[in-house]
């Protein structure tokens, strides 16, 4: 049951990234399209394009990682780690505290995923095979 809840949480986090694609491509104005770091350096259009790529790739990779876990694929951990790193970078680079208060929750979730997978090496392969 715990595994199902954790998989659902990771999948929902992945799906949640689609909410930031709208602002990145200019269809909505609730944050994550403007970067405090990149917009001034590269211009608004390039920064928004990068944001769209970040949010789509992180979301897809989280979902692929969950699917890989369910299928007991060897690569699921690496894909999920990549998703969390991309999401973490996007959250930091595109964070707007006023328009995006959920950014803190996303940041914490990504750190927890990385901590579980990289530091604690959880879930272990023995737990997965039982």
ABEGO torsion letter per residue (X at the ends): XAAAAAAAAAAAAAAAAAAAAAAAAGABBAEGABBAAAAAAAEAAAAAAAAAAAAAAAAAAAAAAAAAAAAGBAAAAAAAAAAAAAAAAAAAAABBAAABAAAAAAAAAAAAAAAAAAAAGOBBAAAAAX
